[in-house]
Amino acid sequence: MNLAIQSYEAWRRQPGLDETLAKELLAMEGEAEKYAFFSLAVLELLPLMGFEPDILHCHDWQTGLIPVLLKTRYSRLNIKTVFTIHNLKYQGIYGIELLKDLMGLDDSLFTSKGLEFYGGASFIKGGLVFADKLTTVSRTYAQETKTEFYGERMDGVLRSRDKDYIGILNGIDYNEYNPQTDPLIAA
């Protein structure tokens, strides 16, 4: 937490910086710490539990560092990942130095082909670049997010992963999967 306090103090000293904005930046930095720690905790906990899944299914920016870590620091675990986008607008963008400090990741990961995103570092981009497969909430949204208009500046990344990217409709077909009429479900 000392890092966040030091950063907040540095922001507060910037001439003309609004106090409200400085507090928002501090809160955002706390989110980076929380989800970076969560990602590490997930991967540290698996061996302690004696559990190595074949696949980890990660959702949205909060889990975007898990595929990155599985391809780098935790590659010995040999776990594949599926990364699902629910809303591409939320990307978990933080300072590169902060993410380096939190995760101890190599400089080579902070390029345009890695975590770097317009001068910052993006958790969701980590998931999009490093996951084995990508999904989203519908076929339509999968197509839309590959366009400049809906792609939230990630459209190029998604187009480059087109063969690994699929839309799966949210929800369930209650006519097909009806427990009252399905002969495979005991009443």
Salt bridges, closest charged atoms under 4 A:
GLU9 OE2 - ARG12 NH1 3.62
GLU19 OE1 - ARG12 NE 3.60
GLU31 OE2 - LYS34 NZ 3.00
GLU97 OE2 - LYS100 NZ 3.63
ASP107 OD1 - LYS100 NZ 2.77
ASP132 OD1 - LYS71 NZ 2.70
GLU152 OE2 - LYS89 NZ 3.79
ASP155 OD2 - ARG159 NH1 2.82
ASP162 OD1 - LYS146 NZ 2.34
ASP164 OD1 - LYS133 NZ 3.18
ASP164 OD2 - ARG161 NH2 3.19
ASP164 OD2 - LYS163 NZ 3.35
